[in-house]
Amino acid sequence: MSIDAFHNTSLHIGDVISLYAKGRYRSVEDRSEERLSPRTGFLSTLGLVDDRCIVEIGNGTPDSPPKKFRGIF
C-alpha cells in the first residue's frame, strides 16, 4: 500500500511549484569575496515535485511573480 504524501493538502501530483530564491554569485574566475553579485529568481518544478528545477535569474519578484506562477492560497 502506498502512502499519499499529498492527502489533505493543496498540492496535487502534476502541480508546478515555484519558489523565490535570493543569493550571491561569484564567477569561477573571480575568487574575491568583494565581487559577489546578487542573484534572484524563481526555482520551478516541471509538473512533479522532485529534485529537478529550472532557475531563471531575474524573472519576477515576490511582489510581481512570473505570469505562470501558481501560488497556494
Z-matrix of the N, CA and C atoms (Angstrom, degrees):
N
C 1 1.439
C 2 1.527 1 108.62
N 3 1.336 2 117.51 1 130.78
C 4 1.460 3 120.86 2 -179.97
C 5 1.523 4 110.82 3 -89.76
N 6 1.311 5 115.07 4 154.87
C 7 1.455 6 121.18 5 178.58
C 8 1.521 7 107.94 6 -98.91
N 9 1.327 8 117.52 7 126.64
C 10 1.460 9 121.79 8 178.13
C 11 1.520 10 108.87 9 -85.48
N 12 1.335 11 116.55 10 102.89
C 13 1.468 12 121.43 11 -177.21
C 14 1.519 13 111.97 12 -69.18
N 15 1.332 14 117.85 13 -16.58
C 16 1.456 15 120.86 14 -175.99
C 17 1.525 16 112.74 15 -104.82
N 18 1.315 17 117.75 16 10.53
C 19 1.462 18 121.17 17 178.47
C 20 1.529 19 109.33 18 -66.11
N 21 1.311 20 117.07 19 134.02
C 22 1.472 21 123.53 20 -179.81
C 23 1.526 22 113.02 21 64.72
N 24 1.327 23 118.33 22 31.46
C 25 1.464 24 121.88 23 175.30
C 26 1.523 25 108.95 24 -128.87
N 27 1.320 26 116.08 25 172.40
C 28 1.467 27 121.28 26 176.31
C 29 1.520 28 111.82 27 -83.90
N 30 1.341 29 117.63 28 -10.37
C 31 1.464 30 121.52 29 -178.93
C 32 1.518 31 110.92 30 -86.62
N 33 1.315 32 115.16 31 146.38
C 34 1.454 33 121.68 32 176.39
C 35 1.524 34 108.20 33 -135.59
N 36 1.325 35 116.97 34 152.37
C 37 1.452 36 120.71 35 176.02
C 38 1.528 37 107.91 36 -56.98
N 39 1.311 38 116.75 37 130.96
C 40 1.452 39 121.84 38 -179.36
C 41 1.512 40 114.03 39 99.50
N 42 1.335 41 118.05 40 -10.79
C 43 1.465 42 120.80 41 176.90
C 44 1.519 43 110.26 42 -66.08
N 45 1.313 44 115.52 43 147.80
C 46 1.460 45 121.64 44 173.86
C 47 1.519 46 107.29 45 -94.67
N 48 1.326 47 116.71 46 125.00
C 49 1.459 48 122.54 47 -178.00
C 50 1.521 49 108.29 48 -108.60
N 51 1.331 50 117.16 49 130.73
C 52 1.463 51 121.61 50 177.66
C 53 1.517 52 110.02 51 -123.27
N 54 1.317 53 115.98 52 134.49
C 55 1.465 54 122.27 53 177.20
C 56 1.519 55 108.71 54 -124.74
N 57 1.313 56 117.33 55 136.38
C 58 1.459 57 121.32 56 177.08
C 59 1.520 58 108.32 57 -86.09
N 60 1.329 59 117.23 58 131.73
C 61 1.467 60 121.41 59 -177.26
C 62 1.523 61 110.59 60 -126.80
N 63 1.322 62 115.36 61 143.02
C 64 1.461 63 122.04 62 175.06
C 65 1.518 64 108.19 63 -124.26
N 66 1.308 65 116.56 64 145.26
C 67 1.454 66 119.49 65 178.46
C 68 1.507 67 111.14 66 -168.21
N 69 1.309 68 115.15 67 -177.07
C 70 1.462 69 121.32 68 177.74
C 71 1.522 70 107.25 69 -124.27
N 72 1.312 71 115.85 70 142.39
C 73 1.453 72 122.57 71 -172.75
C 74 1.524 73 110.39 72 -121.73
N 75 1.299 74 115.61 73 138.15
C 76 1.468 75 121.17 74 175.07
C 77 1.525 76 106.44 75 -125.91
N 78 1.319 77 116.72 76 128.92
C 79 1.459 78 119.55 77 179.03
C 80 1.529 79 109.84 78 -67.37
N 81 1.303 80 116.35 79 157.62
C 82 1.464 81 121.62 80 -178.60
C 83 1.524 82 110.57 81 -62.59
N 84 1.332 83 116.54 82 -36.06
C 85 1.464 84 120.46 83 -177.56
C 86 1.526 85 112.48 84 -73.30
N 87 1.332 86 117.50 85 -30.11
C 88 1.461 87 121.88 86 -174.03
C 89 1.526 88 109.43 87 -104.04
N 90 1.305 89 117.66 88 111.54
C 91 1.461 90 122.06 89 -178.08
C 92 1.529 91 112.75 90 -96.08
N 93 1.327 92 117.88 91 1.06
C 94 1.460 93 121.84 92 -176.45
C 95 1.529 94 111.38 93 -73.25
N 96 1.336 95 117.01 94 130.61
C 97 1.463 96 121.73 95 176.71
C 98 1.525 97 111.28 96 -65.21
N 99 1.337 98 117.03 97 -25.34
C 100 1.460 99 121.31 98 -177.21
C 101 1.524 100 112.24 99 -72.97
N 102 1.304 101 118.25 100 -15.44
C 103 1.466 102 120.96 101 -175.15
C 104 1.524 103 112.75 102 -108.26
N 105 1.308 104 117.49 103 29.02
C 106 1.456 105 120.12 104 175.39
C 107 1.523 106 109.02 105 -71.98
N 108 1.311 107 117.32 106 133.38
C 109 1.460 108 122.33 107 179.32
C 110 1.519 109 109.63 108 -104.70
N 111 1.336 110 117.81 109 135.13
C 112 1.465 111 119.07 110 177.27
C 113 1.526 112 110.52 111 -69.83
N 114 1.308 113 116.54 112 142.03
C 115 1.459 114 122.66 113 177.03
C 116 1.522 115 107.95 114 -135.02
N 117 1.317 116 116.38 115 138.03
C 118 1.457 117 121.82 116 175.07
C 119 1.517 118 108.42 117 -136.10
N 120 1.306 119 116.38 118 156.99
C 121 1.455 120 120.03 119 177.41
C 122 1.509 121 111.39 120 171.44
N 123 1.321 122 115.33 121 178.52
C 124 1.452 123 121.54 122 179.55
C 125 1.518 124 110.32 123 -102.75
N 126 1.315 125 116.38 124 138.71
C 127 1.461 126 123.16 125 171.28
C 128 1.522 127 105.48 126 -100.78
N 129 1.323 128 117.45 127 125.76
C 130 1.459 129 120.58 128 -176.41
C 131 1.518 130 110.96 129 -128.86
N 132 1.328 131 116.08 130 141.05
C 133 1.456 132 120.34 131 170.55
C 134 1.516 133 107.07 132 -89.17
N 135 1.291 134 117.20 133 160.17
C 136 1.465 135 121.15 134 -179.63
C 137 1.521 136 110.46 135 -109.45
N 138 1.305 137 117.22 136 63.44
C 139 1.450 138 120.62 137 173.62
C 140 1.509 139 116.08 138 98.93
N 141 1.304 140 118.67 139 -20.51
C 142 1.456 141 120.80 140 178.13
C 143 1.517 142 109.16 141 -132.31
N 144 1.297 143 115.90 142 145.05
C 145 1.456 144 120.58 143 177.85
C 146 1.520 145 107.35 144 -84.16
N 147 1.313 146 116.25 145 103.51
C 148 1.456 147 121.77 146 177.53
C 149 1.521 148 108.18 147 -154.92
N 150 1.328 149 118.38 148 -163.01
C 151 1.462 150 120.17 149 -173.39
C 152 1.532 151 113.94 150 -90.68
N 153 1.331 152 118.84 151 5.46
C 154 1.465 153 120.61 152 177.03
C 155 1.521 154 109.39 153 -89.27
N 156 1.316 155 118.12 154 139.61
C 157 1.462 156 120.82 155 179.33
C 158 1.517 157 110.35 156 -152.97
N 159 1.328 158 115.01 157 164.41
C 160 1.460 159 122.46 158 174.82
C 161 1.512 160 107.15 159 -117.88
N 162 1.309 161 117.05 160 135.95
C 163 1.459 162 121.59 161 177.55
C 164 1.521 163 107.86 162 -111.55
N 165 1.325 164 116.37 163 122.63
C 166 1.454 165 121.47 164 176.33
C 167 1.516 166 107.56 165 -117.58
N 168 1.327 167 116.82 166 97.86
C 169 1.458 168 121.99 167 -177.07
C 170 1.521 169 109.74 168 -64.46
N 171 1.333 170 115.36 169 130.84
C 172 1.456 171 121.15 170 176.04
C 173 1.515 172 115.08 171 78.17
N 174 1.323 173 119.76 172 8.22
C 175 1.455 174 122.41 173 -179.08
C 176 1.519 175 109.88 174 -95.02
N 177 1.319 176 117.18 175 88.29
C 178 1.454 177 121.77 176 177.17
C 179 1.512 178 113.41 177 95.82
N 180 1.317 179 114.35 178 167.75
C 181 1.460 180 123.44 179 176.30
C 182 1.521 181 107.50 180 -136.94
N 183 1.336 182 118.91 181 169.57
C 184 1.463 183 118.68 182 176.71
C 185 1.538 184 112.15 183 -59.96
N 186 1.334 185 117.59 184 -31.81
C 187 1.461 186 120.77 185 179.20
C 188 1.524 187 112.67 186 -82.36
N 189 1.306 188 117.41 187 -22.20
C 190 1.465 189 122.36 188 -178.94
C 191 1.529 190 109.47 189 -139.59
N 192 1.351 191 117.33 190 74.75
C 193 1.466 192 120.36 191 -177.00
C 194 1.527 193 111.62 192 -69.20
N 195 1.344 194 117.58 193 164.88
C 196 1.460 195 120.11 194 176.26
C 197 1.524 196 110.68 195 -56.72
N 198 1.325 197 117.00 196 153.17
C 199 1.465 198 121.32 197 -176.06
C 200 1.521 199 112.79 198 -59.16
N 201 1.326 200 118.64 199 -30.48
C 202 1.457 201 121.12 200 -178.03
C 203 1.527 202 112.59 201 -86.75
N 204 1.336 203 117.91 202 0.08
C 205 1.463 204 121.41 203 179.35
C 206 1.520 205 109.38 204 -65.79
N 207 1.321 206 117.66 205 132.99
C 208 1.460 207 122.55 206 177.31
C 209 1.509 208 108.17 207 -118.79
N 210 1.289 209 117.23 208 110.61
C 211 1.453 210 121.34 209 179.30
C 212 1.511 211 111.41 210 -83.98
N 213 1.311 212 115.87 211 160.09
C 214 1.461 213 122.22 212 175.94
C 215 1.515 214 106.71 213 -104.72
N 216 1.301 215 116.45 214 117.15
C 217 1.457 216 120.34 215 -176.19
C 218 1.507 217 111.49 216 -112.18
